[in-house]
Amino acid sequence: MDVLLVVVFALSGRSSHHESLSVGGVFTTAWPFLAALVLGWLLTRNWQRPVSLWPAGVCIWLITVAGGMALRILSGATAETPFVIVATIVLGVFLLGQRLLARLARRYGPKR
């Protein structure tokens, strides 16, 4: 789910700036955040508790944003302040929101 949400983030950003939605264009925008997301998963051992909000979910979110921005800059792209703010908010809503919804579904959903 995290990968899909990072790709949706890249798609929405490119769309709002009237940039190409080609696979290559979306990949160019998404790859730094996807790479940082994988790093976040590895550092937090996300596979052990994939719907954990704290500390894993928060760490994954912050690593995805910070690492994604660092990789963007290292690859020659920009990281203007408004973009950093929007990315932090959107990725926070996406990455933490899906974990919260999954936890609520487990808690209040049909019992097996």
Biopython code that builds the backbone (N, CA, C, O; Angstrom):
import numpy as np
from Bio.PDB.StructureBuilder import StructureBuilder

atoms = [
    (1, "MET", "N", (0.826, -1.190, 0.000)),
    (1, "MET", "CA", (0.000, 0.000, 0.000)),
    (1, "MET", "C", (0.875, 1.261, 0.000)),
    (1, "MET", "O", (0.559, 2.237, -0.680)),
    (2, "ASP", "N", (1.969, 1.235, 0.761)),
    (2, "ASP", "CA", (2.856, 2.403, 0.819)),
    (2, "ASP", "C", (3.376, 2.781, -0.565)),
    (2, "ASP", "O", (3.399, 3.958, -0.926)),
    (3, "VAL", "N", (3.793, 1.781, -1.335)),
    (3, "VAL", "CA", (4.338, 2.048, -2.672)),
    (3, "VAL", "C", (3.278, 2.714, -3.538)),
    (3, "VAL", "O", (3.555, 3.707, -4.212)),
    (4, "LEU", "N", (2.076, 2.176, -3.520)),
    (4, "LEU", "CA", (0.982, 2.752, -4.298)),
    (4, "LEU", "C", (0.738, 4.202, -3.892)),
    (4, "LEU", "O", (0.539, 5.060, -4.752)),
    (5, "LEU", "N", (0.752, 4.480, -2.607)),
    (5, "LEU", "CA", (0.489, 5.840, -2.134)),
    (5, "LEU", "C", (1.605, 6.810, -2.514)),
    (5, "LEU", "O", (1.330, 7.976, -2.797)),
    (6, "VAL", "N", (2.844, 6.359, -2.526)),
    (6, "VAL", "CA", (3.945, 7.224, -2.978)),
    (6, "VAL", "C", (3.799, 7.502, -4.472)),
    (6, "VAL", "O", (4.062, 8.619, -4.918)),
    (7, "VAL", "N", (3.389, 6.512, -5.243)),
    (7, "VAL", "CA", (3.167, 6.728, -6.680)),
    (7, "VAL", "C", (1.994, 7.689, -6.893)),
    (7, "VAL", "O", (2.062, 8.552, -7.768)),
    (8, "VAL", "N", (0.931, 7.555, -6.114)),
    (8, "VAL", "CA", (-0.198, 8.497, -6.199)),
    (8, "VAL", "C", (0.271, 9.910, -5.861)),
    (8, "VAL", "O", (-0.140, 10.870, -6.513)),
    (9, "PHE", "N", (1.119, 10.044, -4.860)),
    (9, "PHE", "CA", (1.702, 11.343, -4.512)),
    (9, "PHE", "C", (2.438, 11.935, -5.717)),
    (9, "PHE", "O", (2.248, 13.106, -6.046)),
    (10, "ALA", "N", (3.273, 11.132, -6.370)),
    (10, "ALA", "CA", (4.026, 11.609, -7.537)),
    (10, "ALA", "C", (3.086, 11.966, -8.685)),
    (10, "ALA", "O", (3.266, 12.993, -9.339)),
    (11, "LEU", "N", (2.094, 11.130, -8.929)),
    (11, "LEU", "CA", (1.121, 11.403, -9.992)),
    (11, "LEU", "C", (0.368, 12.703, -9.737)),
    (11, "LEU", "O", (0.202, 13.518, -10.644)),
    (12, "SER", "N", (-0.085, 12.893, -8.506)),
    (12, "SER", "CA", (-0.861, 14.099, -8.200)),
    (12, "SER", "C", (-0.006, 15.353, -8.311)),
    (12, "SER", "O", (-0.476, 16.391, -8.775)),
    (13, "GLY", "N", (1.237, 15.257, -7.887)),
    (13, "GLY", "CA", (2.128, 16.409, -8.010)),
    (13, "GLY", "C", (2.403, 16.766, -9.456)),
    (13, "GLY", "O", (2.358, 17.937, -9.832)),
    (14, "ARG", "N", (2.687, 15.762, -10.265)),
    (14, "ARG", "CA", (2.956, 16.012, -11.683)),
    (14, "ARG", "C", (1.708, 16.558, -12.365)),
    (14, "ARG", "O", (1.795, 17.470, -13.187)),
    (15, "SER", "N", (0.561, 16.008, -12.027)),
    (15, "SER", "CA", (-0.689, 16.467, -12.624)),
    (15, "SER", "C", (-0.985, 17.916, -12.247)),
    (15, "SER", "O", (-1.395, 18.705, -13.098)),
    (16, "SER", "N", (-0.782, 18.267, -10.993)),
    (16, "SER", "CA", (-1.086, 19.634, -10.551)),
    (16, "SER", "C", (-0.152, 20.665, -11.176)),
    (16, "SER", "O", (-0.483, 21.849, -11.239)),
    (17, "HIS", "N", (1.015, 20.215, -11.636)),
    (17, "HIS", "CA", (1.956, 21.115, -12.306)),
    (17, "HIS", "C", (1.936, 20.932, -13.818)),
    (17, "HIS", "O", (2.815, 21.430, -14.523)),
    (18, "HIS", "N", (0.933, 20.217, -14.312)),
    (18, "HIS", "CA", (0.745, 19.989, -15.755)),
    (18, "HIS", "C", (1.977, 19.370, -16.400)),
    (18, "HIS", "O", (2.353, 19.726, -17.516)),
    (19, "GLU", "N", (2.599, 18.442, -15.684)),
    (19, "GLU", "CA", (3.749, 17.716, -16.216)),
    (19, "GLU", "C", (3.279, 16.384, -16.775)),
    (19, "GLU", "O", (2.181, 15.921, -16.466)),
    (20, "SER", "N", (4.113, 15.776, -17.594)),
    (20, "SER", "CA", (3.796, 14.506, -18.231)),
    (20, "SER", "C", (3.494, 13.430, -17.191)),
    (20, "SER", "O", (4.177, 13.316, -16.173)),
    (21, "LEU", "N", (2.459, 12.647, -17.471)),
    (21, "LEU", "CA", (2.111, 11.534, -16.598)),
    (21, "LEU", "C", (2.604, 10.210, -17.179)),
    (21, "LEU", "O", (2.075, 9.145, -16.860)),
    (22, "SER", "N", (3.613, 10.289, -18.026)),
    (22, "SER", "CA", (4.200, 9.075, -18.593)),
    (22, "SER", "C", (4.848, 8.257, -17.478)),
    (22, "SER", "O", (5.145, 8.774, -16.401)),
    (23, "VAL", "N", (5.059, 6.990, -17.754)),
    (23, "VAL", "CA", (5.693, 6.118, -16.763)),
    (23, "VAL", "C", (7.056, 6.676, -16.371)),
    (23, "VAL", "O", (7.401, 6.711, -15.190)),
    (24, "GLY", "N", (7.829, 7.110, -17.361)),
    (24, "GLY", "CA", (9.155, 7.665, -17.080)),
    (24, "GLY", "C", (9.092, 8.934, -16.249)),
    (24, "GLY", "O", (9.898, 9.127, -15.339)),
    (25, "GLY", "N", (8.138, 9.796, -16.560)),
    (25, "GLY", "CA", (7.986, 11.033, -15.806)),
    (25, "GLY", "C", (7.598, 10.782, -14.365)),
    (25, "GLY", "O", (8.155, 11.384, -13.446)),
    (26, "VAL", "N", (6.641, 9.891, -14.172)),
    (26, "VAL", "CA", (6.201, 9.567, -12.812)),
    (26, "VAL", "C", (7.341, 8.900, -12.045)),
    (26, "VAL", "O", (7.552, 9.190, -10.868)),
    (27, "PHE", "N", (8.075, 8.007, -12.711)),
    (27, "PHE", "CA", (9.204, 7.348, -12.053)),
    (27, "PHE", "C", (10.260, 8.365, -11.634)),
    (27, "PHE", "O", (10.828, 8.258, -10.547)),
    (28, "THR", "N", (10.524, 9.346, -12.487)),
    (28, "THR", "CA", (11.513, 10.380, -12.170)),
    (28, "THR", "C", (11.139, 11.113, -10.881)),
    (28, "THR", "O", (12.005, 11.430, -10.066)),
    (29, "THR", "N", (9.863, 11.376, -10.705)),
    (29, "THR", "CA", (9.402, 12.055, -9.498)),
    (29, "THR", "C", (9.357, 11.112, -8.299)),
    (29, "THR", "O", (9.706, 11.501, -7.185)),
    (30, "ALA", "N", (8.930, 9.885, -8.526)),
    (30, "ALA", "CA", (8.674, 8.960, -7.415)),
    (30, "ALA", "C", (9.912, 8.254, -6.880)),
    (30, "ALA", "O", (9.970, 7.952, -5.688)),
    (31, "TRP", "N", (10.908, 7.980, -7.729)),
    (31, "TRP", "CA", (11.996, 7.085, -7.299)),
    (31, "TRP", "C", (12.713, 7.522, -6.025)),
    (31, "TRP", "O", (13.028, 6.662, -5.203)),
    (32, "PRO", "N", (12.990, 8.816, -5.813)),
    (32, "PRO", "CA", (13.698, 9.156, -4.568)),
    (32, "PRO", "C", (12.884, 8.797, -3.323)),
    (32, "PRO", "O", (13.433, 8.360, -2.311)),
    (33, "PHE", "N", (11.580, 8.987, -3.418)),
    (33, "PHE", "CA", (10.711, 8.702, -2.280)),
    (33, "PHE", "C", (10.502, 7.199, -2.111)),
    (33, "PHE", "O", (10.385, 6.709, -0.988)),
    (34, "LEU", "N", (10.456, 6.472, -3.217)),
    (34, "LEU", "CA", (10.343, 5.017, -3.136)),
    (34, "LEU", "C", (11.601, 4.406, -2.525)),
    (34, "LEU", "O", (11.518, 3.500, -1.696)),
    (35, "ALA", "N", (12.760, 4.904, -2.937)),
    (35, "ALA", "CA", (14.022, 4.402, -2.373)),
    (35, "ALA", "C", (14.092, 4.693, -0.873)),
    (35, "ALA", "O", (14.498, 3.836, -0.089)),
    (36, "ALA", "N", (13.698, 5.898, -0.481)),
    (36, "ALA", "CA", (13.709, 6.258, 0.942)),
    (36, "ALA", "C", (12.669, 5.450, 1.714)),
    (36, "ALA", "O", (12.896, 5.086, 2.869)),
    (37, "LEU", "N", (11.534, 5.169, 1.083)),
    (37, "LEU", "CA", (10.510, 4.338, 1.708)),
    (37, "LEU", "C", (11.061, 2.949, 2.031)),
    (37, "LEU", "O", (10.855, 2.436, 3.130)),
    (38, "VAL", "N", (11.755, 2.349, 1.078)),
    (38, "VAL", "CA", (12.350, 1.027, 1.307)),
    (38, "VAL", "C", (13.359, 1.093, 2.452)),
    (38, "VAL", "O", (13.407, 0.195, 3.293)),
    (39, "LEU", "N", (14.156, 2.146, 2.484)),
    (39, "LEU", "CA", (15.098, 2.320, 3.589)),
    (39, "LEU", "C", (14.346, 2.398, 4.923)),
    (39, "LEU", "O", (14.749, 1.783, 5.910)),
    (40, "GLY", "N", (13.264, 3.152, 4.936)),
    (40, "GLY", "CA", (12.447, 3.250, 6.148)),
    (40, "GLY", "C", (11.890, 1.904, 6.574)),
    (40, "GLY", "O", (11.880, 1.580, 7.762)),
    (41, "TRP", "N", (11.427, 1.118, 5.607)),
    (41, "TRP", "CA", (10.921, -0.225, 5.936)),
    (41, "TRP", "C", (12.009, -1.069, 6.572)),
    (41, "TRP", "O", (11.786, -1.735, 7.583)),
    (42, "LEU", "N", (13.201, -1.032, 5.961)),
    (42, "LEU", "CA", (14.305, -1.854, 6.463)),
    (42, "LEU", "C", (14.735, -1.424, 7.863)),
    (42, "LEU", "O", (14.952, -2.264, 8.737)),
    (43, "LEU", "N", (14.855, -0.126, 8.071)),
    (43, "LEU", "CA", (15.298, 0.369, 9.375)),
    (43, "LEU", "C", (14.288, 0.095, 10.487)),
    (43, "LEU", "O", (14.669, -0.107, 11.640)),
    (44, "THR", "N", (13.009, 0.090, 10.140)),
    (44, "THR", "CA", (11.967, -0.128, 11.155)),
    (44, "THR", "C", (11.478, -1.571, 11.209)),
    (44, "THR", "O", (10.649, -1.921, 12.049)),
    (45, "ARG", "N", (11.995, -2.404, 10.310)),
    (45, "ARG", "CA", (11.520, -3.800, 10.205)),
    (45, "ARG", "C", (10.007, -3.824, 10.056)),
    (45, "ARG", "O", (9.303, -4.518, 10.788)),
    (46, "ASN", "N", (9.530, -3.055, 9.098)),
    (46, "ASN", "CA", (8.104, -2.855, 8.871)),
    (46, "ASN", "C", (7.329, -4.159, 8.705)),
    (46, "ASN", "O", (6.148, -4.219, 9.048)),
    (47, "TRP", "N", (7.962, -5.190, 8.192)),
    (47, "TRP", "CA", (7.270, -6.459, 7.964)),
    (47, "TRP", "C", (6.803, -7.096, 9.270)),
    (47, "TRP", "O", (5.914, -7.946, 9.252)),
    (48, "GLN", "N", (7.381, -6.705, 10.396)),
    (48, "GLN", "CA", (6.974, -7.289, 11.674)),
    (48, "GLN", "C", (5.646, -6.721, 12.175)),
    (48, "GLN", "O", (4.834, -7.444, 12.753)),
    (49, "ARG", "N", (5.432, -5.432, 11.953)),
    (49, "ARG", "CA", (4.186, -4.775, 12.378)),
    (49, "ARG", "C", (3.806, -3.743, 11.328)),
    (49, "ARG", "O", (4.005, -2.548, 11.543)),
    (50, "PRO", "N", (3.263, -4.181, 10.195)),
    (50, "PRO", "CA", (3.050, -3.271, 9.068)),
    (50, "PRO", "C", (2.028, -2.158, 9.297)),
    (50, "PRO", "O", (2.022, -1.180, 8.550)),
    (51, "VAL", "N", (1.171, -2.278, 10.300)),
    (51, "VAL", "CA", (0.204, -1.207, 10.552)),
    (51, "VAL", "C", (0.538, -0.401, 11.803)),
    (51, "VAL", "O", (-0.305, 0.342, 12.306)),
    (52, "SER", "N", (1.746, -0.543, 12.299)),
    (52, "SER", "CA", (2.176, 0.211, 13.475)),
    (52, "SER", "C", (2.275, 1.701, 13.146)),
    (52, "SER", "O", (2.953, 2.099, 12.198)),
    (53, "LEU", "N", (1.586, 2.515, 13.946)),
    (53, "LEU", "CA", (1.701, 3.968, 13.785)),
    (53, "LEU", "C", (2.970, 4.488, 14.457)),
    (53, "LEU", "O", (3.718, 5.277, 13.881)),
    (54, "TRP", "N", (3.193, 4.030, 15.677)),
    (54, "TRP", "CA", (4.348, 4.489, 16.444)),
    (54, "TRP", "C", (5.104, 3.285, 16.981)),
    (54, "TRP", "O", (4.494, 2.373, 17.538)),
    (55, "PRO", "N", (6.382, 3.270, 16.827)),
    (55, "PRO", "CA", (7.223, 4.267, 16.173)),
    (55, "PRO", "C", (7.416, 4.031, 14.674)),
    (55, "PRO", "O", (7.833, 4.936, 13.951)),
    (56, "ALA", "N", (7.115, 2.819, 14.207)),
    (56, "ALA", "CA", (7.456, 2.467, 12.824)),
    (56, "ALA", "C", (6.815, 3.391, 11.793)),
    (56, "ALA", "O", (7.511, 3.906, 10.917)),
    (57, "GLY", "N", (5.513, 3.610, 11.878)),
    (57, "GLY", "CA", (4.826, 4.430, 10.878)),
    (57, "GLY", "C", (5.383, 5.839, 10.799)),
    (57, "GLY", "O", (5.619, 6.361, 9.710)),
    (58, "VAL", "N", (5.592, 6.449, 11.950)),
    (58, "VAL", "CA", (6.136, 7.814, 11.980)),
    (58, "VAL", "C", (7.557, 7.833, 11.427)),
    (58, "VAL", "O", (7.913, 8.735, 10.670)),
    (59, "CYS", "N", (8.361, 6.856, 11.794)),
    (59, "CYS", "CA", (9.741, 6.794, 11.281)),
    (59, "CYS", "C", (9.758, 6.585, 9.771)),
    (59, "CYS", "O", (10.539, 7.224, 9.065)),
    (60, "ILE", "N", (8.905, 5.699, 9.273)),
    (60, "ILE", "CA", (8.836, 5.471, 7.824)),
    (60, "ILE", "C", (8.450, 6.759, 7.111)),
    (60, "ILE", "O", (9.044, 7.103, 6.088)),
    (61, "TRP", "N", (7.475, 7.465, 7.633)),
    (61, "TRP", "CA", (7.042, 8.730, 7.032)),
    (61, "TRP", "C", (8.195, 9.736, 6.987)),
    (61, "TRP", "O", (8.480, 10.311, 5.937)),
    (62, "LEU", "N", (8.851, 9.943, 8.120)),
    (62, "LEU", "CA", (9.922, 10.944, 8.178)),
    (62, "LEU", "C", (11.129, 10.544, 7.331)),
    (62, "LEU", "O", (11.745, 11.396, 6.690)),
    (63, "ILE", "N", (11.469, 9.259, 7.323)),
    (63, "ILE", "CA", (12.582, 8.793, 6.486)),
    (63, "ILE", "C", (12.228, 8.948, 5.012)),
    (63, "ILE", "O", (13.078, 9.326, 4.205)),
    (64, "THR", "N", (10.979, 8.658, 4.657)),
    (64, "THR", "CA", (10.547, 8.798, 3.265)),
    (64, "THR", "C", (10.662, 10.247, 2.809)),
    (64, "THR", "O", (11.157, 10.517, 1.715)),
    (65, "VAL", "N", (10.209, 11.173, 3.636)),
    (65, "VAL", "CA", (10.284, 12.593, 3.266)),
    (65, "VAL", "C", (11.735, 13.071, 3.230)),
    (65, "VAL", "O", (12.186, 13.606, 2.217)),
    (66, "ALA", "N", (12.459, 12.884, 4.314)),
    (66, "ALA", "CA", (13.839, 13.394, 4.391)),
    (66, "ALA", "C", (14.745, 12.709, 3.374)),
    (66, "ALA", "O", (15.511, 13.371, 2.674)),
    (67, "GLY", "N", (14.657, 11.397, 3.297)),
    (67, "GLY", "CA", (15.482, 10.664, 2.338)),
    (67, "GLY", "C", (15.116, 10.987, 0.907)),
    (67, "GLY", "O", (15.990, 11.131, 0.053)),
    (68, "GLY", "N", (13.818, 11.101, 0.643)),
    (68, "GLY", "CA", (13.365, 11.460, -0.703)),
    (68, "GLY", "C", (13.872, 12.828, -1.123)),
    (68, "GLY", "O", (14.314, 13.009, -2.258)),
    (69, "MET", "N", (13.810, 13.787, -0.217)),
    (69, "MET", "CA", (14.316, 15.132, -0.528)),
    (69, "MET", "C", (15.826, 15.098, -0.752)),
    (69, "MET", "O", (16.329, 15.726, -1.683)),
    (70, "ALA", "N", (16.541, 14.378, 0.086)),
    (70, "ALA", "CA", (18.000, 14.284, -0.068)),
    (70, "ALA", "C", (18.363, 13.661, -1.411)),
    (70, "ALA", "O", (19.253, 14.153, -2.105)),
    (71, "LEU", "N", (17.683, 12.589, -1.777)),
    (71, "LEU", "CA", (17.967, 11.941, -3.059)),
    (71, "LEU", "C", (17.595, 12.833, -4.238)),
    (71, "LEU", "O", (18.291, 12.841, -5.253)),
    (72, "ARG", "N", (16.503, 13.584, -4.111)),
    (72, "ARG", "CA", (16.135, 14.546, -5.173)),
    (72, "ARG", "C", (17.265, 15.547, -5.384)),
    (72, "ARG", "O", (17.685, 15.794, -6.515)),
    (73, "ILE", "N", (17.748, 16.115, -4.295)),
    (73, "ILE", "CA", (18.807, 17.127, -4.386)),
    (73, "ILE", "C", (20.084, 16.514, -4.947)),
    (73, "ILE", "O", (20.729, 17.107, -5.813)),
    (74, "LEU", "N", (20.451, 15.336, -4.462)),
    (74, "LEU", "CA", (21.666, 14.676, -4.951)),
    (74, "LEU", "C", (21.582, 14.326, -6.433)),
    (74, "LEU", "O", (22.605, 14.240, -7.112)),
    (75, "SER", "N", (20.366, 14.126, -6.933)),
    (75, "SER", "CA", (20.202, 13.787, -8.349)),
    (75, "SER", "C", (19.990, 15.018, -9.226)),
    (75, "SER", "O", (19.735, 14.892, -10.424)),
    (76, "GLY", "N", (20.095, 16.206, -8.634)),
    (76, "GLY", "CA", (20.015, 17.431, -9.420)),
    (76, "GLY", "C", (18.651, 18.087, -9.474)),
    (76, "GLY", "O", (18.496, 19.120, -10.126)),
    (77, "ALA", "N", (17.658, 17.520, -8.809)),
    (77, "ALA", "CA", (16.332, 18.135, -8.763)),
    (77, "ALA", "C", (16.295, 19.141, -7.613)),
    (77, "ALA", "O", (17.243, 19.259, -6.837)),
    (78, "THR", "N", (15.200, 19.847, -7.526)),
    (78, "THR", "CA", (15.072, 20.859, -6.477)),
    (78, "THR", "C", (14.233, 20.331, -5.319)),
    (78, "THR", "O", (13.545, 19.317, -5.439)),
    (79, "ALA", "N", (14.305, 21.030, -4.214)),
    (79, "ALA", "CA", (13.469, 20.744, -3.041)),
    (79, "ALA", "C", (13.113, 22.088, -2.411)),
    (79, "ALA", "O", (13.558, 22.419, -1.312)),
    (80, "GLU", "N", (12.307, 22.845, -3.132)),
    (80, "GLU", "CA", (11.874, 24.156, -2.642)),
    (80, "GLU", "C", (11.022, 23.982, -1.383)),
    (80, "GLU", "O", (10.354, 22.962, -1.211)),
    (81, "THR", "N", (11.054, 24.977, -0.520)),
    (81, "THR", "CA", (10.337, 24.910, 0.755)),
    (81, "THR", "C", (8.861, 24.546, 0.600)),
    (81, "THR", "O", (8.385, 23.679, 1.333)),
    (82, "PRO", "N", (8.106, 25.172, -0.325)),
    (82, "PRO", "CA", (6.696, 24.774, -0.453)),
    (82, "PRO", "C", (6.531, 23.293, -0.803)),
    (82, "PRO", "O", (5.611, 22.634, -0.317)),
    (83, "PHE", "N", (7.429, 22.773, -1.649)),
    (83, "PHE", "CA", (7.357, 21.353, -2.006)),
    (83, "PHE", "C", (7.635, 20.475, -0.794)),
    (83, "PHE", "O", (6.963, 19.464, -0.595)),
    (84, "VAL", "N", (8.611, 20.849, 0.008)),
    (84, "VAL", "CA", (8.931, 20.077, 1.213)),
    (84, "VAL", "C", (7.724, 20.061, 2.151)),
    (84, "VAL", "O", (7.389, 19.019, 2.715)),
    (85, "ILE", "N", (7.078, 21.203, 2.318)),
    (85, "ILE", "CA", (5.910, 21.294, 3.200)),
    (85, "ILE", "C", (4.773, 20.423, 2.680)),
    (85, "ILE", "O", (4.193, 19.638, 3.430)),
    (86, "VAL", "N", (4.455, 20.564, 1.396)),
    (86, "VAL", "CA", (3.362, 19.778, 0.806)),
    (86, "VAL", "C", (3.677, 18.284, 0.868)),
    (86, "VAL", "O", (2.816, 17.483, 1.233)),
    (87, "ALA", "N", (4.901, 17.908, 0.514)),
    (87, "ALA", "CA", (5.288, 16.492, 0.543)),
    (87, "ALA", "C", (5.184, 15.929, 1.956)),
    (87, "ALA", "O", (4.717, 14.807, 2.146)),
    (88, "THR", "N", (5.614, 16.698, 2.936)),
    (88, "THR", "CA", (5.553, 16.238, 4.324)),
    (88, "THR", "C", (4.110, 15.999, 4.750)),
    (88, "THR", "O", (3.803, 14.985, 5.377)),
    (89, "ILE", "N", (3.232, 16.926, 4.412)),
    (89, "ILE", "CA", (1.821, 16.790, 4.788)),
    (89, "ILE", "C", (1.159, 15.640, 4.038)),
    (89, "ILE", "O", (0.526, 14.779, 4.649)),
    (90, "VAL", "N", (1.306, 15.626, 2.716)),
    (90, "VAL", "CA", (0.625, 14.602, 1.908)),
    (90, "VAL", "C", (1.135, 13.206, 2.250)),
    (90, "VAL", "O", (0.340, 12.289, 2.457)),
    (91, "LEU", "N", (2.441, 13.041, 2.311)),
    (91, "LEU", "CA", (2.971, 11.715, 2.645)),
    (91, "LEU", "C", (2.607, 11.313, 4.072)),
    (91, "LEU", "O", (2.405, 10.130, 4.344)),
    (92, "GLY", "N", (2.520, 12.275, 4.981)),
    (92, "GLY", "CA", (2.073, 11.964, 6.338)),
    (92, "GLY", "C", (0.640, 11.466, 6.356)),
    (92, "GLY", "O", (0.331, 10.460, 6.995)),
    (93, "VAL", "N", (-0.235, 12.175, 5.650)),
    (93, "VAL", "CA", (-1.634, 11.743, 5.576)),
    (93, "VAL", "C", (-1.723, 10.361, 4.937)),
    (93, "VAL", "O", (-2.439, 9.490, 5.430)),
    (94, "PHE", "N", (-0.997, 10.163, 3.842)),
    (94, "PHE", "CA", (-1.045, 8.874, 3.143)),
    (94, "PHE", "C", (-0.459, 7.739, 3.984)),
    (94, "PHE", "O", (-1.133, 6.739, 4.233)),
    (95, "LEU", "N", (0.783, 7.890, 4.418)),
    (95, "LEU", "CA", (1.487, 6.785, 5.075)),
    (95, "LEU", "C", (0.968, 6.501, 6.481)),
    (95, "LEU", "O", (0.909, 5.346, 6.901)),
    (96, "LEU", "N", (0.595, 7.544, 7.204)),
    (96, "LEU", "CA", (0.042, 7.327, 8.543)),
    (96, "LEU", "C", (-1.452, 7.029, 8.481)),
    (96, "LEU", "O", (-1.969, 6.221, 9.252)),
    (97, "GLY", "N", (-2.136, 7.691, 7.555)),
    (97, "GLY", "CA", (-3.580, 7.490, 7.418)),
    (97, "GLY", "C", (-3.950, 6.066, 7.068)),
    (97, "GLY", "O", (-4.900, 5.512, 7.622)),
    (98, "GLN", "N", (-3.199, 5.463, 6.142)),
    (98, "GLN", "CA", (-3.531, 4.085, 5.768)),
    (98, "GLN", "C", (-3.270, 3.125, 6.926)),
    (98, "GLN", "O", (-3.977, 2.129, 7.077)),
    (99, "ARG", "N", (-2.269, 3.415, 7.735)),
    (99, "ARG", "CA", (-2.003, 2.569, 8.909)),
    (99, "ARG", "C", (-3.108, 2.723, 9.957)),
    (99, "ARG", "O", (-3.538, 1.748, 10.573)),
    (100, "LEU", "N", (-3.553, 3.953, 10.143)),
    (100, "LEU", "CA", (-4.644, 4.193, 11.084)),
    (100, "LEU", "C", (-5.915, 3.482, 10.629)),
    (100, "LEU", "O", (-6.588, 2.837, 11.433)),
    (101, "LEU", "N", (-6.244, 3.596, 9.350)),
    (101, "LEU", "CA", (-7.440, 2.924, 8.833)),
    (101, "LEU", "C", (-7.331, 1.407, 8.970)),
    (101, "LEU", "O", (-8.308, 0.743, 9.316)),
    (102, "ALA", "N", (-6.155, 0.861, 8.701)),
    (102, "ALA", "CA", (-5.954, -0.589, 8.837)),
    (102, "ALA", "C", (-6.122, -1.027, 10.290)),
    (102, "ALA", "O", (-6.719, -2.068, 10.564)),
    (103, "ARG", "N", (-5.602, -0.240, 11.206)),
    (103, "ARG", "CA", (-5.741, -0.579, 12.636)),
    (103, "ARG", "C", (-7.201, -0.521, 13.068)),
    (103, "ARG", "O", (-7.678, -1.388, 13.799)),
    (104, "LEU", "N", (-7.907, 0.515, 12.606)),
    (104, "LEU", "CA", (-9.327, 0.632, 12.952)),
    (104, "LEU", "C", (-10.129, -0.520, 12.367)),
    (104, "LEU", "O", (-11.026, -1.053, 13.021)),
    (105, "ALA", "N", (-9.808, -0.903, 11.137)),
    (105, "ALA", "CA", (-10.512, -2.022, 10.504)),
    (105, "ALA", "C", (-10.268, -3.314, 11.270)),
    (105, "ALA", "O", (-11.182, -4.122, 11.436)),
    (106, "ARG", "N", (-9.047, -3.511, 11.734)),
    (106, "ARG", "CA", (-8.743, -4.720, 12.522)),
    (106, "ARG", "C", (-9.478, -4.707, 13.855)),
    (106, "ARG", "O", (-9.975, -5.735, 14.316)),
    (107, "ARG", "N", (-9.538, -3.539, 14.461)),
    (107, "ARG", "CA", (-10.147, -3.440, 15.785)),
    (107, "ARG", "C", (-11.671, -3.528, 15.724)),
    (107, "ARG", "O", (-12.289, -4.231, 16.524)),
    (108, "TYR", "N", (-12.275, -2.812, 14.772)),
    (108, "TYR", "CA", (-13.729, -2.706, 14.749)),
    (108, "TYR", "C", (-14.388, -3.476, 13.619)),
    (108, "TYR", "O", (-15.614, -3.486, 13.506)),
    (109, "GLY", "N", (-13.594, -4.114, 12.788)),
    (109, "GLY", "CA", (-14.140, -4.885, 11.676)),
    (109, "GLY", "C", (-14.745, -6.192, 12.151)),
    (109, "GLY", "O", (-14.735, -6.497, 13.344)),
    (110, "PRO", "N", (-15.269, -6.961, 11.211)),
    (110, "PRO", "CA", (-15.867, -8.258, 11.567)),
    (110, "PRO", "C", (-14.859, -9.155, 12.281)),
    (110, "PRO", "O", (-13.690, -9.228, 11.901)),
    (111, "LYS", "N", (-15.324, -9.815, 13.296)),
    (111, "LYS", "CA", (-14.471, -10.742, 14.055)),
    (111, "LYS", "C", (-14.491, -12.098, 13.360)),
    (111, "LYS", "O", (-15.506, -12.507, 12.797)),
    (112, "ARG", "N", (-13.355, -12.785, 13.410)),
    (112, "ARG", "CA", (-13.288, -14.112, 12.772)),
    (112, "ARG", "C", (-13.558, -15.187, 13.775)),
    (112, "ARG", "O", (-13.546, -16.369, 13.431)),
]
sb = StructureBuilder()
sb.init_structure("model")
sb.init_model(0)
sb.init_chain("A")
sb.init_seg("    ")
for serial, (resi, resn, name, xyz) in enumerate(atoms, 1):
    if name == "N":
        sb.init_residue(resn, " ", resi, " ")
    sb.init_atom(name, np.array(xyz, "f"), 0.0, 1.0, " ", f" {name:<3s}", serial, name[0])
structure = sb.get_structure()
